[in-house]
């Protein structure tokens, strides 16, 4: 027998609604958490429809759909893993699920693929609906001060792209996070200790964590390199992870929380690559006769609870010139969630402020501090698997008449 999926019954209602409303094939995401023993699905969201696909044909070839599902799952995994900054662990679950629903008969076919094996074949999986799947999941949260300096390449002396340089710098910082000590409620718990021993059903448990980070010790020759400037990223970020109720261990809480910290910071730094200011400034070359500093604000993290899904939240990033109405609209578009402005938790991260500074005594290099990128739909799911965008491979659902 293959893997078993415990599915929040709200998902069943959501899929039934899609079956009754949609005339043509629909794709979407299944969002949840995998563990060695059990897998959980707590919400589903249909893929936003593009205008050109709104009139897509109703007839779909069954074999093509199956092959497309298989290739899409591996493509998503390859994309995400290429941007992942943490080191995979032996206990990471690499099976992803595909679900096909016939809107006429409502028959469901559940299959899994091992995304680490390109030759993996579909395996049958058990799909069971249950109420209150994550009503008693634990929430582990922390706040972390971030202070890192990432070099920008000197295009005249270095062939490495800015993307590569920023990623290398982030990898060094991510290694520090992974190597850090995690305290839960002020204690360093044994890895195999159960986080929620004796918990009663429907009783929410919340834990506060601290990450103690020691900078890597590097030789002087390791850090000397020609560069055209630097990106200074500083501030406090909020991170959280949600843990399934099937006897989660302290080791899992630490792993997921660290991965969420890495993901939320890396996502915002990756947004820098969309900002044309950097390339515009670089194009000026050596014509500058004095150092220049540009200070802009990275977006802050906003949380929104998923109704009927216990303590589980999704997250988005709010830019300084955006209102809450734009947050709710993006969540409706990307995750099909009807959230009110009053539902949004905006208290975890403060809006960054531009501070005046004197740079006359600084070296003659360009410094870009906390650049604000162009607006992109970097909306993530604050789930336990990694709790943010770029966190885990997406599972897929298909609704079609085949």
C-alpha positions as CSV (number, residue, x, y, z in Angstrom):
1,X,0.0,0.0,0.0
2,X,1.2,3.5,-0.8
3,X,1.2,6.6,1.3
4,X,-1.9,7.8,3.1
5,X,-3.3,11.3,3.1
6,X,-5.5,12.7,5.8
7,X,-7.4,15.6,4.3
8,X,-9.3,18.4,5.9
9,X,-13.0,18.0,5.0
10,X,-13.1,21.7,3.9
11,X,-11.0,20.6,1.0
12,X,-13.8,18.2,-0.1
13,X,-16.3,21.0,-0.1
14,X,-13.9,23.2,-2.0
15,X,-13.3,20.6,-4.7
16,X,-17.0,19.9,-5.0
17,X,-17.6,23.6,-5.5
18,X,-15.1,23.7,-8.3
19,X,-16.6,20.7,-9.9
20,X,-20.0,22.3,-10.0
21,X,-18.8,25.7,-11.2
22,X,-16.1,24.9,-13.8
23,X,-17.0,23.8,-17.3
24,X,-13.5,22.9,-18.4
25,X,-10.4,21.4,-16.9
26,X,-9.0,23.0,-13.8
27,X,-5.6,22.7,-12.1
28,X,-4.5,23.7,-8.7
29,X,-2.4,23.2,-5.6
30,X,-2.8,20.9,-2.6
31,X,-1.2,22.4,0.5
32,X,-0.2,20.6,3.6
33,X,2.6,18.8,5.4
34,X,4.3,15.5,4.9
35,X,5.8,13.3,7.6
36,X,7.5,9.9,7.7
37,X,4.3,8.3,9.1
38,X,1.4,10.4,7.7
39,X,0.7,13.1,5.2
40,X,-1.8,15.9,5.8
41,X,-3.6,18.2,3.3
42,X,-5.3,21.3,4.9
43,X,-6.3,23.4,1.9
44,X,-6.6,23.5,-1.8
45,X,-6.3,26.4,-4.3
46,X,-7.1,26.5,-8.0
47,X,-4.5,27.9,-10.4
48,X,-5.4,31.5,-11.3
49,X,-6.9,31.5,-14.8
50,X,-5.3,33.4,-17.6
51,X,-7.4,35.2,-20.1
52,X,-6.1,33.2,-23.1
53,X,-7.0,29.9,-21.3
54,X,-10.5,30.8,-20.3
55,X,-11.9,29.4,-23.4
56,X,-9.8,26.2,-23.4
57,X,-11.3,23.1,-24.9
58,X,-13.4,20.8,-22.8
59,X,-12.0,17.6,-24.3
60,X,-8.8,16.4,-22.7
61,X,-6.8,13.3,-23.6
62,X,-6.5,11.1,-20.5
63,X,-3.0,9.9,-21.2
64,X,-1.8,13.5,-21.9
65,X,-3.2,14.7,-18.6
66,X,-1.4,11.9,-16.7
67,X,1.9,12.6,-18.4
68,X,1.5,16.3,-18.0
69,X,0.9,15.8,-14.3
70,X,4.0,13.7,-13.9
71,X,6.2,16.1,-15.8
72,X,4.8,19.2,-14.0
73,X,5.5,17.7,-10.6
74,X,9.2,17.1,-11.5
75,X,9.5,20.5,-13.2
76,X,8.3,22.2,-10.0
77,X,10.7,20.2,-7.8
78,X,13.6,21.0,-10.1
79,X,12.8,24.8,-10.1
80,X,12.4,25.0,-6.3
81,X,15.3,22.8,-5.4
82,X,17.6,24.9,-7.6
83,X,16.7,28.0,-5.4
84,X,16.7,26.2,-2.1
85,X,19.5,27.3,0.2
86,X,19.3,24.7,3.0
87,X,20.8,21.2,2.9
88,X,18.3,18.3,2.4
89,X,18.0,15.8,5.3
90,X,17.6,12.1,5.3
91,X,14.1,12.3,6.8
92,X,12.8,14.7,4.2
93,X,9.8,13.2,2.4
94,X,10.2,13.4,-1.4
95,X,6.9,12.0,-2.4
96,X,4.4,14.5,-4.0
97,X,0.8,13.7,-4.6
98,X,-1.4,14.3,-7.6
99,X,-5.2,14.1,-7.3
100,X,-7.6,13.7,-10.3
101,X,-11.3,14.5,-9.7
102,X,-13.9,13.7,-12.3
103,X,-16.5,16.5,-11.9
104,X,-19.4,14.4,-13.1
105,X,-18.9,11.3,-11.0
106,X,-16.8,13.0,-8.3
107,X,-14.5,9.9,-8.4
108,X,-11.0,10.7,-7.2
109,X,-7.8,9.1,-8.2
110,X,-4.8,9.7,-6.0
111,X,-1.2,9.0,-7.1
112,X,2.2,9.9,-5.7
113,X,5.6,10.4,-7.4
114,X,9.1,10.4,-5.8
115,X,10.4,13.7,-7.2
116,X,14.0,12.7,-6.4
117,X,13.7,9.8,-8.9
118,X,13.2,11.0,-12.5
119,X,12.2,7.5,-13.4
120,X,9.6,7.3,-10.7
121,X,6.2,5.8,-11.7
122,X,2.9,6.7,-10.2
123,X,2.0,4.8,-7.0
124,X,-1.6,4.5,-5.6
125,X,-2.2,6.5,-2.4
126,X,-5.0,6.5,0.1
127,X,-7.1,9.7,0.3
128,X,-9.4,10.2,3.4
129,X,-11.3,13.2,4.5
130,X,-11.5,14.2,8.2
131,X,-12.7,17.1,10.2
132,X,-10.4,19.3,12.3
133,X,-7.2,17.9,10.7
134,X,-5.0,20.7,12.0
135,X,-7.2,22.1,14.8
136,X,-4.6,21.0,17.3
137,X,-1.4,21.7,15.4
138,X,1.3,23.4,17.3
139,X,2.7,26.8,16.4
140,X,6.3,27.6,16.9
141,X,7.4,31.2,16.2
142,X,10.5,33.4,16.6
143,X,11.9,36.8,15.8
144,X,15.4,37.1,14.4
145,X,17.6,40.1,13.9
146,X,19.2,39.9,10.4
147,X,22.5,41.8,9.7
148,X,24.3,40.6,6.5
149,X,26.5,42.2,3.9
150,X,26.4,40.7,0.4
151,X,28.9,41.8,-2.2
152,X,27.9,43.0,-5.7
153,X,30.2,42.0,-8.5
154,X,32.5,44.4,-10.3
155,X,31.4,43.7,-13.8
156,X,34.7,45.0,-15.1
157,X,36.8,42.5,-13.1
158,X,34.4,39.6,-12.5
159,X,32.3,37.4,-14.7
160,X,30.0,36.2,-12.0
161,X,26.5,37.7,-12.2
162,X,24.8,39.6,-9.4
163,X,22.3,36.7,-9.0
164,X,25.1,34.3,-8.4
165,X,26.9,36.6,-6.0
166,X,23.8,37.2,-3.9
167,X,23.0,33.5,-3.8
168,X,26.5,32.7,-2.6
169,X,26.3,35.2,0.1
170,X,22.9,33.9,1.1
171,X,24.2,30.4,1.3
172,X,26.9,31.4,3.8
173,X,24.2,33.1,5.9
174,X,21.9,30.1,5.5
175,X,24.6,27.8,6.8
176,X,24.9,29.9,9.9
177,X,21.2,29.6,10.5
178,X,21.3,25.8,10.0
179,X,24.2,25.5,12.4
180,X,22.6,27.7,15.0
181,X,21.2,26.5,18.4
182,X,17.4,26.5,18.7
183,X,15.8,27.0,22.1
184,X,12.1,26.3,22.5
185,X,10.5,28.1,25.4
186,X,14.0,28.9,26.6
187,X,15.2,25.3,26.6
188,X,17.4,23.2,24.3
189,X,15.2,20.1,23.9
190,X,16.5,16.7,23.0
191,X,15.9,16.0,19.3
192,X,13.7,13.0,19.9
193,X,11.6,14.6,22.7
194,X,7.9,14.9,21.8
195,X,6.9,18.5,21.5
196,X,3.3,18.1,22.5
197,X,3.2,15.2,24.9
198,X,-0.2,14.7,26.5
199,X,-2.0,17.2,24.3
200,X,-5.7,17.1,24.1
201,X,-7.6,17.3,20.8
202,X,-8.6,20.8,19.6
203,X,-6.2,22.4,22.2
204,X,-3.9,24.8,20.5
205,X,-0.3,24.9,21.7
206,X,2.0,27.8,21.0
207,X,5.8,27.8,21.5
208,X,8.3,30.6,21.3
209,X,11.7,29.8,19.9
210,X,15.1,31.5,19.9
211,X,17.8,31.0,17.3
212,X,21.4,31.5,18.6
213,X,23.7,32.2,15.7
214,X,27.5,32.1,15.7
215,X,29.1,33.7,12.6
216,X,31.3,31.4,10.6
217,X,35.0,31.7,11.2
218,X,36.7,32.6,7.9
219,X,40.3,33.2,6.9
220,X,41.2,36.7,5.7
221,X,41.9,35.3,2.3
222,X,38.4,33.9,2.1
223,X,36.7,37.3,2.3
224,X,38.9,39.5,0.2
225,X,37.5,39.8,-3.3
226,X,37.0,42.6,-5.9
227,X,33.5,43.9,-5.9
228,X,31.6,46.9,-7.3
229,X,29.5,47.4,-4.2
230,X,27.5,45.7,-1.6
231,X,23.9,45.0,-0.4
232,X,23.4,45.5,3.3
233,X,20.3,43.6,4.6
234,X,19.3,44.4,8.2
235,X,16.3,44.3,10.4
236,X,14.1,41.9,12.4
237,X,12.0,39.2,10.7
238,X,9.2,37.1,12.1
239,X,9.2,33.3,11.4
240,X,6.7,30.6,12.3
241,X,6.1,27.0,11.6
242,X,3.1,24.7,12.1
243,X,3.6,21.1,13.3
244,X,1.2,18.2,12.7
245,X,-0.3,16.5,15.7
246,X,1.2,13.0,15.0
247,X,3.7,13.1,17.8
248,X,6.0,15.8,16.3
249,X,9.5,15.9,17.6
250,X,11.7,18.9,18.7
251,X,14.0,18.1,15.8
252,X,11.1,18.7,13.3
253,X,10.2,22.0,14.9
254,X,13.8,23.2,14.7
255,X,14.2,22.1,11.1
256,X,11.0,23.7,9.9
257,X,11.5,27.0,11.7
258,X,15.1,27.4,10.4
259,X,13.9,26.7,6.9
260,X,11.2,29.3,7.2
261,X,13.7,31.9,8.4
262,X,15.9,31.2,5.4
263,X,13.0,31.2,3.0
264,X,11.4,34.5,4.1
265,X,14.7,36.3,4.0
266,X,15.9,34.8,0.8
267,X,12.6,35.5,-0.9
268,X,12.9,39.2,-0.1
269,X,16.5,39.4,-1.1
270,X,15.7,37.6,-4.4
271,X,13.2,40.4,-5.1
272,X,16.2,42.7,-5.3
273,X,17.0,41.1,-8.6
274,X,13.9,42.6,-10.1
275,X,15.0,46.1,-9.2
276,X,16.5,48.0,-12.2
277,X,18.2,50.5,-9.9
278,X,21.2,48.2,-9.3
279,X,21.9,47.7,-13.0
280,X,21.4,51.4,-13.7
281,X,23.9,52.4,-11.1
282,X,26.4,49.9,-12.3
283,X,26.2,51.2,-15.8
284,X,27.6,54.5,-14.6
285,X,30.9,52.7,-14.1
286,X,33.8,54.6,-12.7
287,X,32.3,58.0,-13.5
288,X,31.3,58.4,-9.9
289,X,33.8,60.4,-7.8
290,X,32.2,59.8,-4.5
291,X,30.5,56.9,-2.7
292,X,26.7,56.6,-3.2
293,X,24.3,55.0,-0.8
294,X,20.7,54.1,-1.6
295,X,18.4,53.1,1.3
296,X,15.1,51.5,0.4
297,X,12.6,49.3,2.3
298,X,12.1,45.6,1.8
299,X,8.4,44.5,2.2
300,X,7.2,43.2,5.5
301,X,5.5,39.9,6.2
302,X,1.7,39.8,6.6
303,X,-0.1,36.7,8.0
304,X,-3.7,35.6,7.3
305,X,-5.3,32.7,9.1
306,X,-6.9,30.0,6.9
307,X,-10.4,29.7,8.1
308,X,-11.5,26.2,9.2
309,X,-7.8,25.2,9.3
310,X,-7.0,25.7,12.9
311,X,-3.9,27.8,13.6
312,X,-2.5,27.5,10.1
313,X,-1.8,30.8,8.3
314,X,-0.7,31.9,4.8
315,X,1.6,34.9,4.3
316,X,2.2,37.6,1.8
317,X,4.6,40.6,1.6
318,X,3.4,44.2,1.9
319,X,5.3,47.0,0.2
320,X,5.5,50.4,1.8
321,X,3.1,51.9,-0.7
322,X,0.5,49.1,-0.6
323,X,-2.7,49.0,1.4
324,X,-4.3,46.1,3.1
325,X,-6.9,45.9,0.3
326,X,-4.2,45.0,-2.1
327,X,-3.1,42.2,0.3
328,X,-6.6,40.7,0.4
329,X,-6.9,41.0,-3.4
330,X,-3.6,39.2,-4.0
331,X,-4.6,36.4,-1.6
332,X,-7.9,36.0,-3.4
333,X,-6.1,35.8,-6.8
334,X,-3.2,33.5,-5.8
335,X,-4.8,31.3,-3.2
336,X,-8.5,31.7,-3.7
337,X,-8.9,32.9,-0.1
338,X,-11.7,35.4,0.7
339,X,-10.0,37.4,3.5
340,X,-11.2,40.6,5.1
341,X,-8.7,43.3,6.1
342,X,-9.5,42.7,9.7
343,X,-8.3,39.1,9.3
344,X,-4.7,40.2,8.5
345,X,-2.1,40.0,11.2
346,X,0.2,43.1,10.6
347,X,1.7,43.2,14.0
348,X,4.6,40.8,13.6
349,X,6.9,43.0,11.6
350,X,7.2,46.7,11.6
351,X,7.3,48.8,8.5
352,X,10.9,49.8,7.8
353,X,11.9,53.4,8.0
354,X,14.6,55.2,6.0
355,X,17.3,56.5,8.3
356,X,19.5,59.4,7.4
357,X,23.2,58.5,7.5
358,X,26.5,60.1,6.7
359,X,28.5,58.1,4.2
360,X,31.3,60.5,3.6
361,X,33.7,58.3,5.7
362,X,32.8,55.1,3.9
363,X,35.0,53.4,1.3
364,X,34.3,54.3,-2.3
365,X,31.9,51.5,-3.0
366,X,28.2,51.5,-3.7
367,X,26.0,50.3,-0.9
368,X,22.4,49.4,-1.5
369,X,20.6,48.9,1.8
370,X,17.3,46.9,1.9
371,X,16.3,47.7,-1.7
372,X,12.7,47.6,-2.4
373,X,12.0,45.4,-5.5
374,X,9.5,45.8,-8.2
375,X,6.1,44.4,-7.2
376,X,5.8,40.7,-7.8
377,X,3.4,38.1,-6.6
378,X,5.7,36.6,-4.0
379,X,2.8,35.2,-1.9
380,X,3.8,32.2,0.2
381,X,2.1,29.7,2.4
382,X,3.3,29.7,6.0
383,X,3.0,26.0,6.3
384,X,4.9,23.6,8.5
385,X,6.9,22.0,5.6
386,X,8.9,25.2,5.1
387,X,6.4,27.9,5.7
388,X,7.1,30.1,2.7
389,X,7.5,30.4,-1.0
390,X,10.3,28.2,-2.4
391,X,9.8,25.9,0.5
392,X,8.6,22.7,-0.9
393,X,7.5,21.1,-4.1
394,X,3.9,21.7,-5.0
395,X,1.4,18.9,-5.2
396,X,-1.2,19.1,-7.9
397,X,-4.9,18.5,-8.3
398,X,-6.7,18.1,-11.6
399,X,-10.5,18.5,-12.2
400,X,-11.6,17.4,-15.7
401,X,-13.9,15.2,-17.6
402,X,-11.7,12.3,-18.6
